[in-house]
Amino acid sequence: MIWLRGVECRVKVGVPAAERARRQRVLVDVGLETDCRPAAARDDFRLAVDYWAVEKLVRSTAEAGERALIETLAERLAAAVLKAQPGADAVSVRVSKAPAAMPRTREAAVEIRRTAAARRGGG
């Protein structure tokens, strides 16, 4: 499993619409289930996941448009990462933010795991 933890994004997300009026800080963790052995055996970055490309994809996907739910954001991120990383068997995405409507709650978060097989309709 390869993890990118704490990818900081500035997004328009939340309920009600007034909460989406300004960009808020969200943190995204992305885990890719992939076979690291070929890259590790050869110590060859060209055989590994391009961490920087994944980070850029997460940020650009998250910051495009607006959404009411962090659940929607997590689903969109998982789909984008699986599409861009055909060698990944699955992806885990966790999205967290400080909820404006709940000032005494440190964070609201959603975590999902999606598989490449499900994306292809395989189960």
Secondary structure, DSSP 8 states (H G I E B T S, - for coil): -EEEEEEEEEEEE-SSGGGGGS-EEEEEEEEEE---HHHHHHT-GGGS--HHHHHHHHHHHHHSSEES-HHHHHHHHHHHHHHH-TT-SEEEEEEEE--TT-TT-S-EEEEEEEEHHHHTT--
